[in-house]
Amino acid sequence: MKAILSLFYFAYFSLVGVYVMYMPKALKGFGYDAVAIGLIFTAAPFMRFLLPFIFKYYIKLTDKIYLYALLFTFLSSLLFLQTVDNFSAHLIANLLLGAAMGVSLPFVETISLQQLSKKMYGKIRLWGSVGFIVISLGLGEIEPSPIETLYYLIGTSFFTLIFGYFVLHYDQHKEETNQESDSSFSLKRYWAFWASIFLMQVAFGGFYTFFTIYEEAQGLNVQIISYLWTFAVICEILMLYFQGPLLQRNLLTILKIATLITALRWLLLYLYPASIEVAFASQSLHAISFALYHTAAISYVFSLYSQKRLAQQFFLGISFGLGGSVGAFLSGYIYGEYLFLYESIITLAAFGMLLIHDKRKQGM
């Protein structure tokens, strides 16, 4: 089971790596401007946001639906080849990819959280980071053309389909047996927490969509930028491997600390935009602002709700979905000298929402 989960995470986040790190540059090579790139990268996260509401009222996340999602992840990546020269058609292909990926990851995350300890989860999940780093280093050395980037996207989506299929054999919870129905799932009770994770991902929008382009504008070549991505993921891997003892502590406190450190991370990029040393220092904080934050957040959500799969869908939908969508859209318009200053301010607002959530929760 551990090997199959590791391979799935490796393939899935290799796909994410191609999409996040190299597709913006590929689209630029195909003639897209910053606003168009921002709009394209709004599509997939927006679908991740819509999906949980559909599953809350109309569809159960069953094994069959999961398999369809894996298949459509691959098929939608094939559509990228046919649609990249047409903005509207390519936008639709991105919507399909976002929908498919938004179903498969929560399904696998629920299996992992149910069957693995917090310590072991990090050691399995780090293989996703390894996949990301392989893409960062490999494509950084190759410097693929825009069309070659699409081929790598298709290849990683194919292996996601293959390994995702085998994960299904380890699902011991074919149907959720919660006392509460999915329709009773409530966001309002913990609205400040959901607002916080939304804002946190809005602030990541500029980083995920424009970090490569931003650093190129500072005079760094693609190879150095790939090293920056790689260094961040190495720090992430180390955190995932050793974070077990930290996760035995108060998860909400961990989220607060990680959010504040993330605000500092973006501020450093704004204050010292041309400094390679500061860029590496900022990337080192990915260990906390992504790895530790992500594990603490999904574990915290897992503890709040009895509807485990739906809760993970909403986490992905509101954070990487709505937050990522708004963040990508917004970053296309605010891209420039003050991009990461704005991201830092938005992250501080996310911290404020956590303080409100903590106060409200204590009063429940």
ROLUMVO-617770 format. One line per 4 residues: for each residue x, y, z of N, C-alpha, C. Coordinates in steps of 0.02 Angstrom, whole numbers. Example, Ala and Ser with C-alpha at 12.3 -4.5 7.8 and 13.67 -1.06 7.14 Angstrom:
BEGIN
660/-284/390/615/-225/390/660/-165/390; 642/-112/354/684/-53/357/645/2/394
END
This chain:
BEGIN
41/-60/0/0/0/0/43/63/0; 94/64/43/137/124/48/172/139/-18; 194/86/-52/229/96/-116/182/125/-168; 120/100/-171/72/125/-221/53/197/-207
40/213/-143/25/282/-125/83/328/-143; 144/306/-129/203/346/-145/208/359/-220; 195/308/-260/199/315/-333/144/362/-358; 85/357/-329/32/403/-349/51/475/-335
74/489/-274/94/557/-257/151/581/-302; 198/536/-317/253/554/-362/227/575/-430; 182/536/-459/156/551/-525/111/613/-524; 66/617/-475/18/672/-471/54/739/-465
104/742/-420/137/806/-410/192/820/-461; 212/769/-499/252/781/-559/209/818/-610; 147/796/-616/99/830/-660/88/902/-637; 78/911/-571/70/979/-544/132/1021/-558
191/991/-553/253/1026/-565/258/1052/-636; 242/1010/-685/242/1033/-754/193/1090/-764; 134/1082/-735/80/1131/-744/98/1198/-712; 123/1196/-651/136/1257/-614/200/1292/-636
254/1253/-644/319/1284/-657/331/1301/-730; 304/1261/-776/324/1269/-846/268/1286/-894; 205/1273/-875/151/1292/-920/143/1368/-927; 152/1408/-874/149/1481/-885/200/1505/-937
261/1479/-931/313/1498/-980/296/1472/-1049; 267/1411/-1053/247/1384/-1118/193/1427/-1150; 144/1448/-1109/91/1490/-1136/118/1557/-1160; 167/1583/-1124/199/1644/-1147/232/1633/-1214
262/1574/-1224/292/1557/-1288/241/1549/-1343; 180/1530/-1325/127/1525/-1375/93/1592/-1390; 117/1645/-1356/91/1712/-1370/42/1740/-1321; 31/1707/-1264/-15/1732/-1214/17/1788/-1174
-21/1840/-1157/6/1892/-1113/-9/1876/-1040; 13/1920/-994/7/1907/-922/-66/1899/-901; -110/1941/-927/-181/1937/-908/-212/1872/-933; -195/1852/-994/-222/1790/-1022/-197/1730/-983
-132/1731/-963/-105/1676/-923/-140/1672/-856; -152/1730/-825/-188/1732/-762/-258/1703/-768; -292/1719/-823/-360/1692/-834/-359/1617/-844; -311/1593/-884/-305/1521/-896/-294/1484/-830
-250/1512/-788/-234/1478/-726/-286/1490/-672; -339/1526/-690/-396/1532/-646/-443/1472/-655; -442/1442/-714/-491/1392/-733/-489/1329/-690; -431/1297/-686/-426/1234/-649/-443/1243/-575
-415/1294/-540/-433/1303/-470/-507/1318/-461; -537/1355/-508/-608/1371/-501/-651/1308/-502; -633/1260/-544/-670/1197/-546/-663/1159/-480; -603/1162/-450/-594/1128/-386/-639/1158/-332
-654/1223/-340/-699/1256/-292/-771/1234/-302; -793/1228/-365/-863/1210/-378/-879/1138/-359; -831/1094/-369/-844/1022/-361/-873/1002/-293; -844/1026/-237/-871/1002/-172/-945/1017/-164
-970/1073/-191/-1041/1089/-185/-1083/1040/-226; -1057/1019/-283/-1092/969/-323/-1094/902/-286; -1038/883/-256/-1035/820/-220/-1074/823/-155; -1082/882/-127/-1119/890/-64/-1193/874/-74
-1220/892/-132/-1291/885/-142/-1312/832/-193; -1270/817/-242/-1293/777/-298/-1255/712/-311; -1190/709/-294/-1150/651/-313/-1111/626/-253; -1103/561/-249/-1059/531/-199/-991/517/-231
-938/530/-194/-871/516/-219/-857/441/-210; -879/403/-259/-872/331/-258/-810/309/-297; -796/245/-294/-739/217/-331/-746/231/-406; -806/224/-432/-817/234/-504/-804/306/-524
-829/353/-484/-818/424/-499/-743/440/-496; -709/411/-448/-636/421/-443/-600/396/-505; -620/338/-530/-589/311/-591/-603/355/-652; -664/381/-656/-680/427/-711/-636/490/-706
-624/512/-645/-582/572/-636/-511/560/-660; -484/501/-645/-417/485/-668/-414/483/-744; -465/454/-775/-466/449/-848/-471/518/-880; -514/562/-852/-522/628/-880/-461/673/-868
-423/658/-816/-360/694/-807/-315/683/-867; -310/620/-889/-269/604/-947/-298/632/-1011; -363/623/-1022/-395/645/-1084/-392/721/-1091; -401/757/-1036/-399/831/-1040/-329/855/-1055
-277/819/-1031/-209/839/-1048/-196/830/-1123; -226/779/-1152/-220/769/-1225/-253/827/-1263; -306/854/-1235/-341/910/-1267/-297/973/-1270; -249/978/-1224/-206/1037/-1224/-171/1045/-1291
-150/989/-1321/-116/991/-1386/-161/1021/-1440; -225/1005/-1438/-271/1026/-1490/-297/1097/-1479; -293/1123/-1418/-327/1186/-1402/-281/1245/-1386; -216/1232/-1380/-172/1284/-1354/-169/1347/-1398
-185/1340/-1461/-184/1398/-1506/-249/1438/-1505; -297/1415/-1466/-362/1449/-1461/-377/1462/-1387; -380/1525/-1368/-387/1542/-1297/-450/1511/-1266; -507/1518/-1298/-570/1493/-1270/-570/1417/-1263
-546/1383/-1314/-544/1310/-1312/-494/1286/-1259; -438/1321/-1254/-388/1301/-1204/-414/1313/-1134; -453/1365/-1126/-484/1379/-1061/-529/1321/-1040; -568/1295/-1087/-612/1238/-1074/-571/1176/-1055
-516/1164/-1090/-473/1106/-1075/-445/1112/-1004; -428/1172/-983/-404/1183/-915/-459/1172/-863; -520/1190/-881/-577/1178/-837/-586/1103/-825; -581/1064/-879/-588/991/-874/-532/961/-832
-470/984/-843/-414/958/-804/-423/974/-730; -442/1036/-715/-452/1056/-645/-506/1015/-611; -561/1001/-647/-615/961/-618/-592/891/-602; -557/860/-650/-534/791/-641/-484/785/-584
-435/829/-582/-385/827/-528/-415/844/-461; -468/885/-461/-501/903/-399/-540/847/-367; -553/794/-404/-587/736/-376/-537/684/-350; -485/672/-388/-440/616/-372/-399/628/-309
-372/689/-299/-328/699/-241/-365/693/-174; -423/724/-164/-458/714/-100/-474/641/-85; -490/603/-136/-504/532/-127/-443/496/-99; -384/509/-129/-323/476/-106/-301/503/-38
-309/568/-27/-289/598/38/-329/566/95; -393/554/83/-435/523/135/-410/453/152; -393/414/101/-365/348/112/-301/352/153; -257/399/135/-194/407/170/-204/426/243
-249/474/256/-260/497/324/-294/444/367; -335/403/336/-370/350/373/-324/293/391; -276/278/349/-236/217/357/-164/229/381; -142/291/379/-73/306/398/-71/351/460
-21/343/501/-10/390/556/13/456/528; 9/510/569/31/576/546/105/574/526; 144/537/564/216/531/549/226/495/483; 190/440/472/199/401/411/169/438/351
115/476/362/86/515/307/138/560/275; 176/596/315/227/640/289/280/603/249; 299/544/272/350/505/237/325/476/171; 259/466/166/231/443/102/218/504/57
190/556/85/173/616/46/235/650/17; 293/642/48/353/675/23/372/651/-47; 347/592/-67/362/568/-135/329/612/-187; 275/647/-168/247/697/-212/297/754/-223
330/773/-170/381/825/-174/441/802/-215; 458/737/-209/512/710/-250/494/714/-324; 432/698/-341/409/704/-410/414/776/-434; 395/822/-392/397/893/-409/470/914/-422
515/890/-380/585/910/-386/618/879/-448; 598/818/-465/624/786/-526/604/827/-587; 543/850/-588/520/892/-643/558/958/-644; 567/988/-585/602/1051/-580/673/1046/-607
710/996/-585/779/987/-607/783/964/-679; 742/914/-696/746/885/-762/728/935/-817; 671/968/-809/650/1015/-861/691/1079/-859; 718/1095/-799/763/1153/-795/825/1143/-836
851/1082/-837/910/1067/-876/894/1063/-951; 836/1034/-966/817/1024/-1036/793/1090/-1068; 760/1133/-1028/729/1194/-1053/684/1177/-1113; 629/1142/-1100/586/1118/-1155/553/1176/-1192
540/1163/-1255/502/1211/-1295/429/1210/-1272; 389/1259/-1291/318/1258/-1271/282/1193/-1289; 293/1167/-1349/259/1106/-1369/285/1045/-1330; 349/1044/-1314/377/989/-1275/349/989/-1204
335/1048/-1177/304/1053/-1111/237/1018/-1110; 199/1024/-1163/135/990/-1168/143/914/-1168; 195/889/-1201/208/817/-1201/224/792/-1130; 262/831/-1092/277/811/-1023/214/812/-980
170/859/-994/106/861/-957/66/798/-971; 63/777/-1033/26/716/-1052/57/654/-1020; 124/650/-1021/158/592/-992/145/585/-918; 150/639/-881/139/635/-808/66/621/-792
20/645/-833/-51/630/-821/-66/556/-834; -31/526/-882/-39/455/-896/-18/412/-836; 39/428/-806/62/389/-749/19/402/-687; -10/461/-682/-58/474/-628/-118/428/-635
-142/419/-696/-197/372/-709/-179/301/-689; -120/278/-708/-100/209/-695/-93/195/-620; -55/237/-585/-44/225/-513/-107/240/-473; -146/288/-496/-209/303/-462/-257/245/-463
-256/207/-518/-299/148/-523/-281/97/-468; -217/86/-456/-196/36/-407/-210/59/-335; -212/125/-324/-229/150/-257/-298/125/-235; -342/119/-284/-412/100/-269/-417/34/-232
-370/-10/-243/-372/-76/-211/-361/-72/-135; -339/-14/-111/-325/-7/-39/-377/36/-4; -432/50/-38/-486/88/-7/-528/40/34; -522/46/100/-559/3/145/-625/34/167
-640/93/140/-702/128/158/-740/142/94; -770/90/66/-804/97/2/-860/148/5; -894/151/60/-946/202/70/-934/234/138; -943/300/140/-934/334/203/-993/316/249
-978/301/311/-1030/280/358/-1037/332/413; -1044/395/393/-1051/449/441/-1123/452/467; -1130/471/530/-1196/480/559/-1231/539/527; -1192/590/506/-1220/648/473/-1217/638/398
-1267/661/362/-1266/657/289/-1224/713/261; -1203/705/198/-1162/756/166/-1200/822/162; -1266/820/155/-1305/882/148/-1304/922/213; -1287/890/269/-1284/926/333/-1216/958/345
-1169/947/300/-1102/976/306/-1107/1052/307; -1076/1084/356/-1084/1156/364/-1016/1192/362; -1012/1243/320/-953/1286/319/-961/1345/367; -1023/1364/383/-1035/1424/422/-1007/1418/493
-1009/1359/521/-988/1351/591/-915/1372/600; -873/1357/551/-802/1374/555/-782/1421/498; -825/1471/485/-816/1514/426/-749/1550/427; -725/1571/485/-663/1609/488/-603/1565/468
-605/1501/486/-552/1455/465/-552/1448/390; -611/1437/360/-614/1430/288/-593/1493/252; -609/1551/281/-587/1615/253/-511/1620/255; -481/1594/308/-409/1597/315/-373/1555/263
-396/1493/253/-361/1451/204/-373/1477/133; -430/1509/122/-443/1541/58/-393/1597/45; -384/1641/93/-338/1698/86/-266/1674/80; -249/1621/116/-181/1595/112/-164/1575/40
-211/1543/6/-198/1522/-63/-204/1578/-113; -246/1628/-98/-246/1688/-140/-176/1718/-142; -144/1719/-83/-77/1747/-79/-24/1705/-115; -38/1641/-124/8/1599/-162/-2/1606/-238
-55/1641/-258/-71/1646/-329/-14/1677/-370; 14/1731/-345/69/1763/-381/131/1720/-384; 143/1681/-331/201/1638/-329/195/1581/-379; 138/1546/-378/130/1488/-422/126/1508/-496
95/1565/-510/84/1584/-579/142/1624/-609; 174/1666/-568/222/1713/-596/293/1711/-567; 306/1664/-521/373/1664/-490/428/1655/-543; 418/1607/-588/469/1595/-640/478/1658/-683
423/1687/-706/426/1747/-747/455/1806/-708; 435/1813/-644/459/1867/-601/534/1864/-593; 561/1805/-580/633/1798/-570/671/1806/-636; 641/1786/-691/673/1799/-756/680/1873/-768
630/1912/-747/632/1984/-755/686/2016/-713; 708/1981/-660/763/2006/-618/831/1987/-645; 832/1952/-702/895/1934/-734/919/1863/-722; 879/1823/-688/899/1753/-675/880/1709/-734
924/1662/-751/908/1617/-806/864/1559/-782; 838/1521/-829/791/1467/-813/824/1414/-768; 888/1400/-779/921/1349/-739/925/1369/-666; 944/1433/-652/947/1457/-583/877/1455/-552
827/1475/-590/759/1474/-564/737/1403/-548; 758/1355/-589/742/1285/-574/775/1263/-510; 836/1289/-496/870/1274/-433/831/1304/-374; 802/1363/-384/761/1393/-330/700/1350/-315
666/1327/-368/609/1282/-358/632/1218/-323; 688/1192/-346/714/1129/-319/732/1136/-245; 765/1191/-228/784/1202/-159/723/1206/-114; 671/1239/-137/609/1244/-99/580/1175/-85
581/1133/-135/551/1066/-128/596/1021/-85; 661/1031/-87/706/993/-42/689/1010/31; 680/1074/44/661/1096/112/593/1067/131; 547/1065/82/481/1036/93/487/962/111
529/925/74/538/854/87/566/841/157; 615/880/176/644/873/243/591/884/297; 549/935/287/496/949/335/446/891/338; 426/866/280/378/811/279/405/749/315
470/738/309/500/679/340/504/686/416; 520/746/439/533/755/511/477/790/549; 421/805/516/369/846/548/327/807/599; 332/742/601/289/702/644/282/727/716
337/739/752/331/764/821/295/831/826; 305/875/776/272/940/778/196/933/774; 173/884/736/101/875/725/66/846/785; 103/826/836/73/804/898/52/863/942
74/923/921/58/983/958/-8/1013/932; -26/1072/958/-88/1104/938/-86/1123/864; -130/1094/824/-128/1105/752/-145/1178/734; -190/1208/771/-209/1276/756/-152/1324/769
-113/1312/822/-54/1354/835/-3/1347/779; 6/1286/755/52/1275/699/29/1315/638; -35/1315/624/-62/1353/567/-49/1428/575; -57/1453/635/-44/1525/646/29/1543/633
74/1503/660/146/1516/651/165/1511/578; 140/1460/544/157/1450/473/131/1507/430; 72/1533/448/43/1588/409/85/1652/417; 106/1666/478/149/1725/489/215/1719/452
245/1660/453/308/1650/419/299/1658/343; 242/1638/318/228/1646/246/224/1720/228; 193/1760/271/191/1833/259/261/1862/254; 306/1838/297/376/1859/295/409/1837/230
393/1778/208/421/1752/146/407/1798/86; 345/1818/79/327/1861/22/357/1931/30; 362/1954/92/391/2020/104/464/2022/83; 500/1968/96/571/1964/77/579/1969/1
534/1936/-37/538/1939/-109/524/2009/-135; 481/2046/-100/467/2115/-120/525/2161/-103; 554/2154/-44/606/2200/-21/672/2190/-58; 687/2128/-76/751/2113/-108/740/2072/-172
708/2103/-222/688/2065/-282/746/2038/-324; 804/2071/-321/860/2051/-364/912/2010/-328; 900/1993/-264/949/1957/-225/939/1882/-230; 989/1848/-257/985/1774/-262/984/1744/-192
1025/1772/-146/1029/1745/-78/962/1750/-43; 928/1807/-50/863/1815/-18/811/1770/-51; 817/1761/-116/771/1717/-151/777/1645/-124; 838/1623/-113/848/1556/-84/823/1553/-12
834/1607/26/810/1609/95/734/1605/96; 702/1642/50/629/1641/46/604/1572/27; 638/1540/-19/618/1473/-40/626/1421/15; 674/1432/60/683/1385/116/621/1384/161
584/1440/162/524/1444/204/466/1404/176; 475/1376/117/423/1332/88/412/1272/132; 463/1253/170/456/1197/217/400/1209/266; 393/1272/286/342/1289/336/278/1312/303
284/1358/253/225/1388/224/186/1340/179; 218/1287/155/180/1236/118/177/1170/155; 235/1138/166/236/1070/193/202/1065/261; 227/1102/309/199/1098/377/128/1125/378
117/1181/344/50/1211/342/-1/1163/312; 17/1132/255/-29/1088/220/-48/1028/263; 2/995/293/-13/935/332/-54/953/394; -36/1008/426/-74/1030/485/-145/1048/466
-155/1080/408/-221/1102/387/-266/1042/370; -241/994/330/-285/938/313/-299/894/374; -250/890/420/-261/852/482/-313/887/526; -310/954/527/-357/992/567/-428/985/539
-435/989/472/-500/980/440/-526/909/453; -481/860/449/-499/790/461/-529/781/531; -503/820/579/-527/815/648/-592/853/660; -608/902/617/-667/944/628/-731/911/604
-727/871/551/-788/846/518/-790/770/517; -851/743/520/-859/671/515/-862/648/442; -881/693/396/-884/676/325/-814/688/295; -772/638/300/-700/646/287/-684/664/214
-712/625/167/-697/639/96/-723/707/75; -784/723/96/-813/787/78/-773/845/109; -750/835/171/-709/887/204/-645/899/165; -614/845/141/-552/853/103/-566/886/35
-624/871/6/-642/905/-57/-651/980/-46; -684/997/9/-693/1068/23/-627/1102/40; -582/1067/73/-517/1097/86/-481/1112/20; -479/1063/-24/-448/1074/-89/-485/1127/-129
-552/1125/-126/-593/1171/-165/-587/1243/-143; -588/1255/-78/-587/1324/-52/-516/1351/-52; -466/1309/-38/-397/1334/-36/-367/1336/-106; -347/1279/-132/-316/1276/-198/-365/1291/-254
-431/1281/-240/-482/1295/-290/-499/1369/-294; -543/1392/-250/-564/1462/-252/-505/1509/-237; -466/1492/-186/-408/1535/-170/-358/1538/-227; -343/1479/-255/-296/1477/-311/-323/1513/-372
-388/1506/-384/-419/1538/-442/-418/1614/-435; -440/1639/-378/-439/1711/-367/-367/1737/-367; -322/1698/-337/-252/1718/-334/-221/1723/-403; -234/1674/-446/-207/1675/-514/-236/1733/-554
-302/1744/-547/-335/1798/-583/-309/1866/-559; -305/1874/-494/-281/1937/-465/-209/1952/-483; -167/1900/-481/-96/1910/-494/-83/1932/-566; -128/1913/-612/-120/1936/-681/-128/2011/-687
-166/2041/-642/-177/2113/-644/-129/2152/-600; -106/2122/-546/-61/2159/-501/12/2142/-512; 25/2098/-562/94/2078/-575/138/2139/-588; 195/2140/-555/241/2196/-562/281/2204/-498
306/2264/-487/351/2277/-431/320/2261/-363; 255/2273/-355/223/2267/-289/187/2200/-280; 196/2153/-325/160/2090/-322/166/2056/-254; 228/2047/-230/237/2008/-168/224/2050/-105
222/2115/-111/200/2156/-55/125/2144/-44; 87/2144/-98/15/2130/-92/4/2059/-65; 45/2011/-87/37/1943/-63/50/1938/12; 99/1976/36/114/1977/108/56/2005/149
25/2058/123/-32/2089/158/-91/2041/160; -104/2007/105/-159/1959/103/-147/1902/153; -84/1880/159/-68/1826/206/-78/1849/278; -64/1912/293/-77/1938/360/-152/1938/375
-192/1951/323/-265/1946/332/-286/1875/348; -252/1825/317/-266/1755/332/-251/1739/405; -197/1768/430/-179/1759/501/-233/1788/546; -258/1847/527/-312/1878/567/-374/1834/570
-390/1800/515/-448/1755/514/-437/1695/561; -376/1672/566/-361/1617/613/-372/1638/685; -353/1700/700/-365/1726/768/-439/1728/784; -479/1750/735/-552/1752/744/-579/1682/754
-556/1635/712/-578/1566/717/-562/1536/786; -502/1549/810/-482/1522/875/-527/1549/931; -541/1613/927/-583/1644/979/-654/1617/977; -681/1609/917/-749/1582/910/-753/1510/932
-702/1471/915/-702/1400/932/-699/1391/1008; -662/1433/1042/-658/1428/1115/-725/1443/1147; -767/1483/1112/-832/1501/1139/-887/1452/1123; -871/1400/1083/-922/1350/1064/-934/1298/1119
END
